[in-house]
Amino acid sequence: MSKIKIEGGHLLSGNITISGAKNSAVALIPAAILCDEQVTIANVPNISDVQALEEILTHLNAKVTRQDNIVKIDSHNVINKKIPENLSKKLRASYYFMGALLGKYKKIEMYFPGGCSIGKRPINLHLKGFKALGAKILEKDNYFLIEADELKGNKIYLDIPSVGATINIMLAAVKAQGKTVIKNAAKEPEIVNIATFLNNMGAKIKGAGTGTITIEGVDYLHSCFIEVIPDRIEAGTYLILASLLGKNLKISKIIPSHIESLTSKLIEAGVQLQINDDNIVVKEVKEYKAINIKTQEYPGFPTDLQQLIIPFLTQCEGISTVIETIYENRFQNIKETNKMGANIEVKDNKKAIINGKTKLYGKEVSATDLRGGASMIICGLLAEGITTIDEIHYILRGYDDIVTKLQNIGAKIELI
């Protein structure tokens, strides 16, 4: 089984270019099914989650061609057949085929999706939206049959602003009859990216990025082009790393406004950032003070960056706290971090108390999930000695060419 081996303690300099956003790409690819012609998606990251979605498209008889980071999807000959469990379980985002296939064909058969085990991640809000549009749902032993004679627009209020539910309801509603209004919609930049894609096809969606999204149903969606936005979580990962080990390290091809919740906290801790139009530079590492973090829906501090900022907080003088409000099982990486010398206490799986500053030492550790695995890479680069990380398939799900990118800025890291 592949592992990542790291020799820690080296300063990093140069430039890291951010790839397309995983959380956009994994919704844009299923959304392509809705098009009645061919679509072109640029800046697609080369990650295993994207490859798994392309497998599902091929299973459905779509024509998928890829050249570098450009993917073309032709759905002319799609066959709407059951998506088997061995394909759907590879990633959670396979559930976007529910909304896309229901929207286009009024029927979808598939098994409950997979993904990282970071806590309960029900799809009840997705199903609530489908029902409001007129669908009937049969659920048995992780198998779903969702179908409708016709889909009709409706007003849908989300109990929480779920990104997945917001996108899935948009996908199901773009070809429904009449108007659909999603209240308490999620506001993440990825949702704006998906809505722009659908509008480029000819959909009529207004309000993406706000709490109220309005969709007027259309009959036909035509060929279009879309570019995946830069990955704000990847950008945050490398920015945290730069704050710990950077020497004139530039994080390029980003949208700084998408990560203001992170940059504001880093600045509060004492990090000196040079924020430009499409890049951020960390000139040198300073002494940092403890800060407090609480995860929230966008534009609050992202749950996806919570695990990644833990290594940073171990290097801040004083007691920092992290409160996780989104997922109840997102502190799995802390056991591994403590193994390396950190002093972190977890209370009720909701609050982490980080006592800093502590020195970290290389150990054999595991990637517990996608972002937890990336946090262990940061720990390994920071630590004294050699760190070996196993279960790295989690990391490769969401980071495009992470080992090469780190090698190019001076990291002593290799895939073994």
N, C-alpha and C positions, 0 to 999 in steps of 0.2 A: 504493500500500500504506500502511496506517495506521502511524503512529509515535507515540511519546510524547515530548513536549518539556518540559524541566524547567529552571527557573531556580533554581539552588541557593543555599544559604546562609541560608535563612530559618528562624527558630525556629518550632516548631509547638506549638499549644496547643488545648485543647478536649477533645473526646471522640470516640473511634472505637469503634463497636459491631461486634463480631465476628460474622460470618455462620456458617452451619452448615458442618460439616467436609466438605471435598471428599472426603477419603478414606473417610468414612462414607457420604455421599450416593451415591457411585459404586458402592457395594456394595448399599445398601438398595434402589436402583431395580431392578437385576436380580433381587434376592431377592424382590421383589413378585410375580414370575411364579409363585412357589411357592404363593401364596395361592389358595384355591379360590373366593374371593369378592373383595371390593374392599378395598384398603388406603388409608390416608391418611398421608402423610409430611409433617411440618411442618418449618419452618426449613431448607428446601432452598435452597442458594446458587444464584444466577443466574450460572452459569458455562458455558462452551462444552462442557466435559466432560459436564455434566448434560444439556445439549441434545442431544449426540450419543447418549447412552443413550436418551433419549426417542424419538429417530429409530428406534433399533433396536426399541424396544417397539412403535412404530407399524407398522414393517415386519412384526412378528410378529402384528399385528392386535389388540394390546391397546388398550384405551381409556385415554388419558392426558389428564387435565384439570389445568390449573394456574391458580391464582389467587394472585397475589403469591408468597409463599414456601411455599405449600401445594400439594402434588401428590397427586392421587388416581389410582390405577391399578387398573383392572378387567381381570382376565385371563380372564374367562368365555369369550371367543371367540378366544383365542390359537390361532394356527396355528403349529405347530412346524416351521418351514422353515429352510432354509440362510440363515445370516447372511452376506451378501456382503462381500468384502474392502473395498469402498469405505466401508462402515459400520464394520466392526471395526477398521480401521486408524486411525480417528480418535483412539482413546485406548486405553491399555493395559487399563483396567478393563473393557473389553468382554468380557474373559475370564471375568468372573463369570457371564455367561450360560451358560458351559460347565457350571458346577456347578448352577445353577438349573434349566436345561432338562433336564439329565441326571437330576437329582433328581425332577423332576415327570413327564417323559415317557420317561425311560430312553434318550434319544437326543438328540444335538446335532451339527449340522453347521455349522462356521464356519471362518474363516481366522484365522491368528495375529494377535493384537492389535498395535496401534501404541503410541504414547506417546513420551516424550522419550528422546533418545539419550544416556543417562547411563552406559551400560555394559551388559554382558551381563545380561539379565534373563530367564533361561530359565523355562519352566513345568514343568520335569521333576518337581518335588515335587507340583504339582497333579495331573499325570498319574499319578504313583505312588499318590496317594490314590484316584483314580478306579479304577485297576486293583485296588487292595486291596478296593474295594467290589464288584468283580465286572464292571467295564466292560472292553470290548475297544476298542482304539484303533488307528485307521488314520491315519497321518500321511504327507502327500505334498505337497511344494512349498507349505508354509505352510497347507495345508488339513488340517482335522481332522474325522474322523468318529468319534464316541465313542458307544458304545451298549452296552446290557446287557439280557439277558432279564429279570433282576431284580437289584436292588441289595441286598446283605447287609452288615450291620454288621461291622466288623473293627477290630483294633488297628493304628493307623498311627503310625509314628515319623517325624517330620520331621528330616532331617539338619541343617537350620538352622530357626530359628523364623520362617518366612516368613509375613508378614501375608496375602498373596494366597492362598497355599496353605491356610492355616488357614481362611480364610473360604470358599474354594471347596469344601473338603472338608465343612465344616459344611452348606453349601447342598445338596450331593449326598447327605448322610447323613440329613437330617431326615425323609425319607420312606422311607428304607431299612428293610429288615426287621432287627429286633434292635438290638443296641447297638454304637455306634462309639466308640472311644476315640482321641483325638488326643494323642500324647505330644510333648513339646518344642514345644507350640503357642506362637504369638506371643501377646503379652500386651497389645497396644496398646488404648487406650480405644475405638477404632473397632470392634474385635472385640466388645467388650462391648455396644456400640450395636447391632450386627448380631444378636447372640444375643438381646438383649432384644426386638428386632423379631420374630424368629422365635418366641420364647416367647410373645409377645403374640398371635401367630396360633394358638398351641396346640402348638408344638414343645416338646420336652423336652430342653433343653440345660442342663448344669451345668458350672461351672468356667471359664467365659469370663473372661479376665483373669488366669488362672493358666497354668501350663505343661501342665496336663492338662485337656482338655475331653471331656466324656462326652455322647453324643447317643443318646437312645432314639427309634427311628423311630416315626412316627405316620402314620395314613392320610389325615387331613384337616386342612387349615389354614384357619382362618376369618378373617373381617374383623377389622382392628385399626387402631390409631393408634400412630405413633411420631414422636418429635421428633429431628431430627439434632442431635448434640452440637455444642458450639462448636468451631470449627476451631483446634486448638492450633498449627498451623503459621502460619496467618494471624495469630493472637495473637502468636506469637513474632516474626513479621516486623515488626509495628508496635511491639512492645516494644523490639526492637533499634533501630528508628528513633527511638523516644522517648528512648532512652538517649543518642543522638547529637545530637538536635535538640529534645528536649521541654522545654517550660516549662509545668508543671502539665497535662501531657498524660495523659489517662485512657484506658486500654484496657478496655472494658466487655464484659459478657456473656461471661465466660471461666470456665474451671475451673482455678484456679491450680495445683492439684496435677498437672495434665496437663503443665505446662511447668516443673516444678521443676528438671529437668536444665539448662534455660536460665537460669532466674532465679538458681540457685546460682552459675553461672559469671559472670553479669553482676555479682552482688554481690561475687564474688571479685576482679573487675577494678576495683571501686570504685563501681559504680552504686548509687545510693540509691533503693530501691524501696519504695513504700507498698503492701503486698500486703493486699487486703481479701477478703471472701468471694467476690465475683464480678467483681472488677476490680483493676487494678494502676495506680498513678499514679507517673509520673516528674516530680518537681517542678522539677528543673533539671539541667543538664549539668555534670559534674565533670571533673577530670583522671583518666584511667584508666591502669592498669598492664597489662602484657602477661600473657596467660594461655595455657594449653594446652588443646586440645580433642581428643577422640577420639570418633568416632561409634560408637554401639553400638545394639543392639536395645533397645526400650523395656523398662525405664524409663531407659535410658542416653540420651546426647545424640543427637537424631534426625539422620539423614543429610539429611533435608529442611531442617534449619536450618543445616547446615554451610556452604552457599554464602552464606546470608544473614548469617552472623556475620562473614564476611570483611571487609566494609566497616567494621564496628565495630573489628576488630582492627587495621586500618590507623591507627586513631586512639588506640591504646594505646601508651604509652611502653615501648620495649623490644622484645624478640623473642618473638613468639607462634608457636605451632605448631598445625597442624591435621592430624590423622591420619584419613584416610577408610578405614573398614574394610568398608563395605557395597558400594559401587559403584566401579569402577575408572576411570570417566570423568566424575568429578563436580567437576573443577577447571576446566571449560571457561571459566567466568566470569573466571578470574584473568587471562587475557590481556587481556580488556577492562578489568579493574580497573587493571592496570599501565599501560594506555594512558592512564588518567586521572591517573597520577602515583604510584600505589602502588609499593611495593618488595617484591615477593613472588616467591619462588623455589619451584618445584614439583619434587619428587624422585620419580621412578618412578610418577607419577600416584597416589601414596599419601600423600604428606606435603607440606604447604605450610608454608613458613617466611615469616612476615610481619614485616618490619622497620618498626617504627613509632616515632614518629608521623610520618605524611606528609600533606602537603596534596594534595587532589584538585582537578582542573580539568575543567571541562565539555568533553566531546568527543562525536563521533558514534560510538556503540557499538551492539552487537547483543545481543539476548536469545538466549542459546545454548540455553536450555531453560526450564522453568517457574520453578524456584527461582533459577536463574542470572539470569533476566530480572528477577525481583523484587530481587535483590541490586544490579542495575544501577540500579534506581529509587532505592534507598537511596544508592548512590554519587552519583547525579545530584542528589539533594536536599541532599547534604552538600557537593558540589563548588562551587567558585567558577566562575561563568559559566553558559553554556547547555549542557545535555546533550540529545542526541537519541538515542532508542533505537528501533531497528527490530526486525523479527521479533517484534512484541509479541503475536502470536497465542498464543505460548507462555504469556505472562503471563495472558491472558484465559481460558486453560483452567482456572485454579485460584484466581483472585481475583475475588470478587464486587464489582463497581463500585469498583475500586481508585482510579481517577482522582478520582471524586467524593468518596470518603471522605477522600482526601488534600487536596483543595481545601477541604473543610469545616474542616480544622484549620490552614489557612493556607499550604499548599504552593502554589508557583507551578508548576503542572503542567497540561498539556492534551493531549488526544488530537487529532492532526492527520492 
